[in-house]
Amino acid sequence: MNFFSKRAIFGLIAAFLILTSGLAQTPASTQQTLRLGSGWLLLSAEPAQPIDLPFFTGPAGQLILQTSFDTPDLINKTVILRSAGINFQSRLYLNDQLIVLHPGGYLPLEVPIPSEFFNGPVSVLRIEMETSPDYKGTVPLISKPGGPRPVAGIFSVPELVISGPVSIGSVSPAYSISGDQVVFSPTVRLRVSQAFGEGEKPVSVRVTVSDSTGKMVWYDQSMTAGSASAQTGELRFPTLSFAGPQWKPSAPSVQRVSVTVSRDTTIIDQADLFTGFRQLTALKNAWVIGTDTLKIKGVEYYNHHRSADALAAARKDLLAMKRAGVNTVRFAGYPPTHDVLALCDSLGLMVFSGLPVSDVPVSFMSDPGYQQVLANQATRQLETESLHPSVVAFSLGGPVLSTSDLSWYNEWGQLIAGSWPHLKPAVTIPAGELVPLLAPGILPFIDVTGLNLQETRQFLTDFSDDRPSLITGLGIQFNPANHQGYADPYSVQHQAKYLMDTWPLIRDSKQAAGAVIRSWNDKPAGAVSMKSGFSDDQLVYTGLVSSDGQVRPAMDYLKSLFAGEVVFNPSVGRFQNDIQVVFPVVGVLIIFFFSFLYSSNRRFKDNLTRSFVRSFNFFSDVREQRVMLGFQSLGLLIMITATFASLLISVLYAFRNDSSVDFLLSILLPWESIRSVLIGLVWNPVVGILSLSGLIVLILIIGVGIGIAFAWLFRTRVGFSQVMIAMTWSSTPVLLLVPVPMIFEQVAGAGSDWIWLTFLVIGLVLIWLFFRILKGLSVILMSGAGKVYLSGLLLLVAAVALTVFHYHYHYQAFAYWDYWVNTVRW
C-alpha cells in the first residue's frame, strides 16, 4: 500500500471516529427482550448434541449452532439481534437468510433484522462459526507458532430486542472538563422503522444528567424530531456547562444519563446509562485523577466469561481486588464487557483495556490487511469502553519489537488522542528493545509504555524517559503444590518473596508510575507448555488466587505491601535441586555394556577399530558379507539409540522451565498433539528414553530405505541387512556423547558459555556422523565418495528447504523465529 492511499484510509477512519466519538453501547431500556438461551443444538457434531449458552470451546474448525423460537408479534415493531460478545468469525442466519457476518474478537453484536425475515409462526436462528481463522480475518486472542488463533472462544447468549417504530439506538455523552466545570454535549441516535412515515406526529427526545439516584439534576434538555428529521437517526443536543462531581478512584462518582422518547404525553421508549466525567494526567512516576495522586497498583485479570454466572464471578473478584488495595485492573485475554466495566466504574478501579492480541510478530503488524482488522477491532472496542470513566488507558498491543515500522502505532495513538481524549494510548515494549524504542520521536503519539522486564532493579537504576511508564508482567510461574519455602524457585512462597522484594523498588522509584502484577488469577495456557509438569494444558500458574478462588500466600503479602505495612520474609525452607538420576544411570549402563563388549569380544574390538582406522576395508567386508555382525550390530544399535534418546531428553529436561526454549520448541513442533506427547516424555525421562529409542530405530529404518533408494539410483544391488549394518557402524561417533546427558543439567546451570560449548561439541559430532554415514554408503554402493557426498548434501538441502517452506507457508515460522530471536530468548 503506497503512502497516499494509506494516509487516505487513515484520514477516512479519523473522520469517522471524530464524528462517532463516544458512541455508547446500547443502553438498557423499556424495550421488550426475548432471550434466546435455551434449545440450542450443535449441528456440526455427529450426532447433533444439545448445548447451553454461553458456549465455550477451543479451536475446532467450523461449528454450527441452531435454535428455534416462536415468532413474536412484530406489527409496527423494530427488531434488533444483540449479543454481549462473540469470539469467532460467525455468520448468523434467520430462517436461512443471512443477517450479518461478525468478525469475532469478542466484540458485541447489534444488528437490525428486517421484518420480512420472520416468515412463519416459528423462526430458526442458525450460527456458523469458524473457530480456527486466518490471522487476517480476525483479531486473535493469542499468537503462537502454528498461526494466530483464539485460545478458546465464546458465543454469549443472543437476544432479540423488540421496540416500537421509534426507539433509542445509542447515546454519546461527549464531554470535556475545564476546572470544576463539565462541558456536556450529548448526541442521541434513534432507530426508526418503516412504520414511522410521513404524516406521523413528531416525537420529543429528552436528555437529563443526574446523580445515580436521579435526585440531583445538572442537565435537562429536549428536542423535537418529526418524521423527516427522525429518519436521519441523529439528534445533537445543546452544549451546556455545569459543576457536576468528577470521577476519581477515591470517590467514584457515577452519573445517570436518562433519555426519554415520547409522543404527546405517551412515553415510547426510555433508557438509562451510567457514565462519569474524569480528568487524567499521567506523570512519569504517578497518575493524577481529579485530586487523587497515586501509584499504579495493578493486576492482570483473566475474566474467562465461561459460564452464565460470569458477571457474579467478576463482581466477587473485583471486590476482592479492592479490599486487597489494588487500584488498577488490566484485562488480559477477552475484552471486558459493559457490565464488568460498570462494576469497575462503581468500585473506583481504574482499567487498562486494549486490543486482545499478544506476541504478534512485526511482519503481522506491518501487514495492511491485519492492520485493517486491528483498526476495526479498536474502533468497536473504543466506542463502548470510552463511556466508562474507569477506562484510563487503551493498549495497541505489543510487545513492539522493532523501530522499522511503527506507523500503525503512531497513527492510532494520534487518532485516540483526537477522538477519545480521555484515554491514554499505550504499547508494551520488551526489555531487549528499551533504548531504541523509547528514544525521542520514535513513538511520539504513545502516552504510556508498559515495560516487560526480567530485571526490575536494573531498569529502575538505568532507565530515563519522561513519558509515563509502567512495569508490566511482574510475576513468576510456580507450582501451586510446592510449599518448600522461598528458596525453591517454583514454590508458592517464592512468589510471595519475589513481590516482597520487587514492589518496594517500584513504589519508591521516580522512574516508574507503578506496576501491573501477573496475575490476579491463573493465566489460560492457550497452548501446550513445557512447564506442564506442574501446570496443565488449560492454565499457567501465576495467580494470586487459584481458579477456584483459594487465596495463595502472595496475596496476603501483596495486601500488606500495598497498604504500606511492614512484612516479614516467608519461610525460606530447604531447597535441593531435583537432579534426575536417570541420565547418569543410563550413561553408566551404556558405558558398562560397551566396556563389556569391547573387553570380552575380540571381534567386536577389531571391527570397531577397523570401522574407524580402515573404514573402506571394513565396509567392503560388510558389502561382501565377509563378516557376521548380527549380535554386535544389535548391541551397538541399542547403545546408539539410547545415547541419542538420553541426549535429547536430558537437554529438554534441563530447560523444561525455560520460557524461551518452550517458545522455540513450539516453533519447531507447531502440532500441539505431538508436542504434548514429547513434553510428557520429557517429564518422565525413563519412559521418554525408551520411547525415543524406539522412534530412532524407526528413523534409522527409514534411512536404510533411503540408502536402498540410492542403490537403485546408482544401479547397485544391496540388501537391507547390509545397509542397516553399515549405517549402524557408521553411527559409532555418537557414543562419544554418552557423558553429555549425564552432566548436562549441571552444565545448564553453569552459564551460557558452557551450554554453547556443549552444543558446539554435539554439532561437530553430528557433522562427523553425517559424513561417516555417507562414506559407508559410498563403499556399500560401490560408487565414488564424491558422488555420494554430493547426492547426500543435495538431499539434505532439499529436505531442509521443503521443511522450511512448509513451516513458513503454513505456520508463519519466519515471523515467529524473528520474534524469538529479538524478544523471547532475552
Secondary structure, DSSP 8 states (H G I E B T S, - for coil): --HHHHHHHHHHHHHHHHHTTT-----EESSEEEE--SSEEETTSSS-EEE-SSEEE---SEEEEEEEEE----TT-EEEEEEEEE-SEEEEEETTEEEEEE--TTEEEEEE--GGG--SSEEEEEEEEESS--TTTS--SEEETTEEE-SSEEE---EEEEE-SEEEEEEEEEEEEETTEEEEEEEEEEEE-TTS-TT---EEEEEEEEETTS-SEEEEEEEEE-HHHHHH-EEE---EEE-----BTTB---EEEEEEEEETTEEEEEEEEEE----EEE-SS-EEETTEEE-EEEEEE-----STTHHHHHHHHHHHHHHTT--EEEE-SS---HHHHHHHHHHT-EEEEE-S--S--HHHHT-HHHHHHHHHHHHHHHHHHTT-TTEEEEE--S----SS--HHHHHHHHHHHHH-TTSEEEEEEEGGGHHHHTSTTTSTT--EEEEE-S-HHHHHHH---SS-EEEEEE-----TT--S-TTSTTSHHHHHHHHHHHHHHHHT-SS-SEEEES-SS-EE--S--GGGGSS-SSEE---SB-TT--B-HHHHHHHHHHTT----------------SHHHHHHHHHHHHHHHHHHH-HHHHHHHHHHHHSHHHHHHHHHHT-S--HHHHHHHHHHHHHHHHHHHHHHHHHTTT-HHHHHHHHHH---HHHHHHHHHHHTSHHHHHHHHHHHHHHHHHHHHHHHHHHHHHTT----HHHHHHHHHHHTGGGGGGTHHHHHHHHHHHT-HHHHHHHHHHHHHHHHHHHHHHHHHHHHHTT--HHHHHHHHHHHHHHHHHHHHHHHHHHH-HHHHHHHIIIIIT-
